[in-house]
Amino acid sequence: MQAEADEAVKSATAERDEALGEIERLEAQNEKLKTELANKSEIEEKAKQLDMQVHKLQISLDASVKAADELKAEIKHLRQVNEEKTLELGKMAATLEQNEQLKKKIDELTSK
């Protein structure tokens, strides 16, 4: 009977030790999972921040593209105006030249 009791105690002690070992293993695994979860949360937060930055940069890029398109249109318009003014200036220069020639002829005729 004592032998059976000793055997039962040994068996219970072995089961307890095994259970304690399993608890330690599960606690270690739990800590590891908590660390991984914290890391995942940090990564998700960084990803959200990066998404916000990308969104802000996209808005800025869109505004820059719009501004560039407007400037291109303005440059095109100003070039067209410049060409028109250059033609007008050429006509005025030709008219001035004609006026000077006429003035010379008038001076020639009046001096005779």
VOGU-3710 file (C-alpha; in Angstrom, 3 decimals, decimal comma):
1> mqaeadeavk> 0,000/0,000/0,000  2,805/2,411/0,821  4,399/1,448/-2,471  1,205/2,281/-4,320  0,964/5,603/-2,514  4,604/6,391/-3,312  3,979/5,455/-6,939  0,877/7,684/-7,025  2,860/10,574/-5,524  5,653/10,028/-8,071
11> sataerdeal> 3,124/9,917/-10,887  1,329/13,045/-9,619  4,679/14,834/-9,166  5,694/13,890/-12,710  2,355/15,120/-14,065  2,709/18,344/-12,045  6,260/18,878/-13,348  5,079/18,201/-16,873  2,175/20,625/-16,393  4,536/23,269/-14,944
21> geierleaqn> 6,871/22,770/-17,906  3,922/23,185/-20,279  2,844/26,342/-18,397  6,368/27,784/-18,721  6,427/26,939/-22,417  2,985/28,532/-22,924  3,968/31,643/-20,930  7,124/32,007/-23,044  5,061/31,548/-26,194  2,531/34,082/-24,875
31> eklktelank> 5,309/36,655/-24,276  6,666/36,006/-27,751  3,204/36,504/-29,242  2,698/39,704/-27,228  6,003/41,035/-28,578  5,036/40,070/-32,128  1,634/41,723/-31,662  3,258/44,901/-30,364  5,630/44,873/-33,348  2,718/44,288/-35,692
41> seieekakql> 0,831/47,198/-34,125  3,867/49,451/-34,561  4,220/48,358/-38,163  0,524/48,955/-38,809  0,779/52,425/-37,252  3,829/53,223/-39,385  1,964/51,932/-42,440  -0,964/54,247/-41,638  1,428/57,179/-41,259  3,085/56,323/-44,559
51> dmqvhklqis> -0,314/56,060/-46,233  -1,158/59,524/-44,921  2,161/60,876/-46,202  1,569/59,271/-49,600  -1,910/60,798/-49,702  -0,557/64,260/-48,826  2,205/63,905/-51,411  -0,332/62,809/-54,031  -2,427/65,904/-53,312  0,696/68,059/-53,546
61> ldasvkaade> 1,731/66,357/-56,774  -1,722/66,849/-58,274  -1,615/70,533/-57,351  1,886/70,857/-58,837  0,822/69,151/-62,053  -2,202/71,457/-62,304  -0,015/74,511/-61,686  2,501/73,300/-64,276  -0,283/72,788/-66,824  -1,597/76,292/-66,135
71> lkaeikhlrq> 1,903/77,732/-66,540  2,365/75,846/-69,810  -0,917/77,271/-71,091  0,117/80,774/-70,006  3,535/80,380/-71,657  1,831/79,226/-74,865  -0,488/82,241/-74,749  2,396/84,643/-74,050  4,398/83,187/-76,934  1,434/83,730/-79,216
81> vneektlelg> 1,049/87,311/-77,988  4,796/87,806/-78,460  4,599/86,556/-82,042  1,673/88,895/-82,743  3,525/91,847/-81,206  6,660/90,948/-83,144  4,660/90,974/-86,404  3,042/94,244/-85,403  6,438/95,713/-84,563  7,759/94,561/-87,936
91> kmaatleqne> 4,860/96,292/-89,692  5,456/99,448/-87,662  9,148/99,355/-88,524  8,277/99,013/-92,211  5,815/101,921/-91,917  8,452/103,997/-90,135  10,930/103,218/-92,886  8,372/104,273/-95,489  7,695/107,467/-93,542  11,396/108,254/-93,399
101> qlkkkidelt> 11,723/107,679/-97,134  8,722/109,904/-97,765  10,188/112,569/-95,478  13,459/112,426/-97,441  11,559/112,839/-100,700  9,581/115,729/-99,255  12,800/117,315/-98,005  14,350/116,820/-101,455  11,348/118,307/-103,203  11,045/121,245/-100,846
111> sk> 14,715/122,043/-100,966  14,668/122,447/-104,749
//
